[in-house]
Amino acid sequence: MQNIKYDKVICEWIDIQGGESWNSLDDVINLKPATCTTLGYLFSKDEKHTKIFGSFSLNEDGSYDYGDVVCIPTQCVIKIEKIGN
């Protein structure tokens, strides 16, 4: 397995919740954002964005290609923890 320079992380974050259907008053009152978990490699994090990818390939020239990339508004991140080595 290839070693990679990025930390493996688990990230818990808040996402919008909604839909296109009609909702009762109780449905609207009880509607809350979804709590999501992303497991992958931390590409970058700053005050605006947290970027995590789940897959990568190492090219012959030593560069990487990234797959399964998510860009989460950093304000939506509840916690992020480094896992493994």
C-alpha positions in Angstrom: 0.0 0.0 0.0 1.2 3.5 -0.9 2.1 5.9 1.9 0.5 9.3 1.5 1.5 12.6 3.0 -2.1 13.4 4.2 -3.6 12.6 7.6 -6.4 10.0 7.8 -9.3 11.6 9.6 -12.9 11.2 10.7 -15.0 14.3 10.4 -18.4 15.0 11.9 -20.3 17.8 10.3 -23.7 19.4 9.9 -25.6 19.3 6.6 -28.8 20.9 5.4 -31.9 18.8 5.5 -35.0 19.3 3.4 -37.1 18.0 0.6 -39.5 18.7 -2.2 -42.6 17.2 -0.6 -45.4 18.9 1.4 -44.8 18.9 5.2 -47.1 19.0 8.1 -46.6 21.6 10.9 -45.1 18.9 13.1 -42.7 17.9 10.3 -41.5 21.5 9.9 -41.2 22.0 13.7 -39.1 18.8 14.1 -36.9 19.3 11.1 -33.2 19.5 12.0 -30.0 19.5 10.1 -28.4 16.1 9.4 -25.3 15.1 11.3 -22.9 13.5 8.8 -19.6 11.6 9.2 -16.9 11.6 6.6 -13.9 9.2 6.8 -10.9 10.0 4.5 -7.7 12.0 4.1 -7.6 15.6 5.1 -6.5 17.6 2.0 -6.8 21.0 3.5 -8.6 23.1 6.2 -8.9 26.8 6.6 -11.4 29.2 8.1 -13.7 28.8 5.0 -13.4 25.2 3.7 -12.4 21.7 4.9 -11.5 19.4 2.0 -11.4 15.6 2.5 -10.8 12.8 -0.1 -11.5 9.1 0.2 -9.5 7.7 -2.8 -6.2 8.6 -4.5 -3.9 7.3 -7.2 -0.2 7.9 -7.5 0.9 8.9 -11.0 4.2 7.9 -12.6 5.5 11.4 -12.1 4.9 11.3 -8.3 1.8 13.5 -8.4 -1.6 12.4 -7.1 -5.1 12.3 -8.5 -7.9 12.5 -5.9 -11.4 10.8 -5.8 -14.4 11.0 -3.6 -13.6 14.6 -2.6 -15.9 16.6 -0.4 -15.6 20.3 0.4 -17.4 21.1 3.7 -17.9 24.7 5.0 -15.6 24.8 8.0 -18.3 26.5 10.0 -20.3 23.2 9.6 -17.6 21.0 11.1 -18.4 19.8 14.6 -15.2 17.9 15.1 -12.3 16.4 13.2 -10.0 13.7 14.5 -6.8 12.2 13.2 -7.0 8.4 13.1 -4.5 5.7 12.5 -1.0 6.4 11.2 
